[in-house]
Structures are given as structure tokens and as C-alpha cells.
Amino acid sequence: MENRLEELKVQVLQLADEDRAELAGRLLASLSPSAEFDAHWSAEVDRRIEEIEAGRVTLVPVADALSRVRDSIR
């Protein structure tokens, strides 16, 4: 099993960013989070949307955010 998992990891890391993101989303969705988790996450999403629409937060392009994260772990 571990060998198969390693093979999958190698294959997945060769995918384009968009494809890896889609796969990650599908994998996470397959874990069937609890109804309580869904409710909390839904409330968090609503809160964030409200902050954006009210202009209380500044959006950062994903490329900039990823660059900042990469720089912080180097």
C-alpha cells in the first residue's frame, strides 16, 4: 500500500496546478465532514464575504500570496 501511495504522490505532483487543486478539493470533499463542521465553515465563508463586500479587508492576488508563503518558509 505504501508503495502505491508513493507512486500516486509522484504522479499527482506532476499535474498542473489547476488539476492538483481540483484533485485536492475532491479528496477533501470525499472525507465527508460532519454537519457541525459544514455549519461552521459556512458561517466563516459568510463572514469573509461580508468583510470583502464591506471593504474591511484587502484582497491579495494568489500569486503574491503564494510568493509570500514560499518566502516565509525558506
C-alpha positions in Angstrom: 0.0 0.0 0.0 2.8 2.5 0.9 4.5 1.8 -2.4 1.2 2.6 -4.3 0.7 5.7 -2.3 4.3 6.9 -3.2 3.6 6.2 -6.9 0.4 8.3 -6.7 2.2 11.1 -5.0 4.8 11.3 -7.7 2.1 11.3 -10.4 0.0 13.9 -8.7 2.9 16.3 -8.2 3.4 16.2 -12.0 -0.1 17.6 -12.6 -0.7 21.2 -13.5 -1.5 23.5 -10.5 -5.2 23.7 -11.5 -5.5 19.9 -11.8 -3.9 19.4 -8.4 -6.2 22.0 -6.8 -9.2 20.2 -8.3 -8.0 16.9 -7.1 -7.3 18.3 -3.6 -10.8 19.7 -3.5 -12.4 16.4 -4.5 -10.3 14.4 -2.0 -11.2 16.8 0.8 -14.9 16.6 -0.2 -14.7 12.8 -0.1 -13.8 12.9 3.6 -17.5 13.8 4.4 -17.0 16.4 7.1 -19.7 16.5 9.8 -22.7 18.7 9.6 -21.3 20.7 12.5 -18.1 21.4 10.5 -20.2 22.3 7.5 -22.2 24.8 9.5 -19.1 26.4 11.0 -17.4 26.6 7.6 -20.5 28.1 6.0 -20.6 30.8 8.7 -16.9 31.5 8.2 -17.4 31.9 4.4 -20.4 34.2 5.0 -18.3 36.3 7.4 -15.4 36.6 5.0 -17.7 37.6 2.1 -19.2 40.3 4.2 -15.8 41.6 5.2 -14.8 41.8 1.5 -18.0 43.4 0.4 -17.8 46.0 3.2 -14.2 46.8 2.2 -12.7 45.9 5.6 -10.1 43.6 4.0 -7.7 43.9 1.1 -7.6 41.0 -1.3 -4.2 39.7 -2.4 -3.6 38.1 -5.8 -2.9 34.3 -5.3 0.5 34.7 -7.0 1.5 37.3 -4.4 0.1 35.2 -1.5 2.0 32.1 -2.7 5.2 34.1 -3.1 4.9 35.4 0.5 4.3 31.9 1.8 7.3 30.5 -0.1 9.5 33.3 1.1 8.4 32.7 4.7 9.4 29.0 4.7 12.8 29.5 3.1 
